[in-house]
């Protein structure tokens, strides 16, 4: 066995899994608060542009990451205002944000870099380990911290309570609006972290490639548990890694091989969705004083 190939596979798989994993963690926080956020894909489009723009503008990948987080939280805030404050259907809001993000990314790229479909190259980057973006390693501690926050802290208890039964939580003095805003804004923050691994050296239109939607599948497959969601993201990420590394050795047309990670997502969801139970109030607007 060639251990160099194994090590490269493990590192590359973690790098490919990380953007999905971070976005999935954001989806868990949002869903646990009772707000479905299908705009993860669109938010990642904007944060992926923001990290390149911020890095070039400030001359630092870390400041670029901060810039991406700010943009991610701002995009998520739009979703929170529309769905939590104005009670708009959460699926419609998320769909609208995804469409907005596609145009916004192109608009910003045209005005900042003079190119509509791609940015200039970003010379600032995180250190690499055997060609892997080292920031991908942050997925593991972030997943552990997320689990601890949701399961072992007062904040996590309150967040979960408004996602399960906002009426009871409100009766006990929990600020439902604040908790739901918090969950959605954290999802924007996580999409900012996802951008740090996705492709921080250059923004290209369409570069997310459906990873935000696969992150939603990971949330369901992981049963709305941070560790489970990250492990599910790794399942999809490593499936894609195997496709990339061994595609030339598989005697099947490449187009079919490239479909494998997405087919896997569909198969997994088909087998899990009927049995999985998400937060009871997820996707439902809460009106204070309702019975």
Secondary structure, DSSP 8 states (H G I E B T S, - for coil): --HHHHHHHHHHHHHHHHHHHHHHHHHHHHHHTT---TTHHHHHHHHHHHHHHHHHHHT-HHHHHHHHHHHHHHHHHHHHIIIIIS---HHHHHHHHHHHHHHHHHHHHHHHHS-SSB---------EETTEEGGGGHHHHHHHHHHHHHHHSHHHHHHHHHHH-HHHHHHTT--HHHHHHHHHHHHHHHHHHHHHHH-TT--BTTTTTTHHHHHHHHHHHTTT-HHHHHHHHHHHHHHHHHHHHHGGGSSS-HHHHHTHHHHHHHHHHHHHTTT----TTTT----TT--
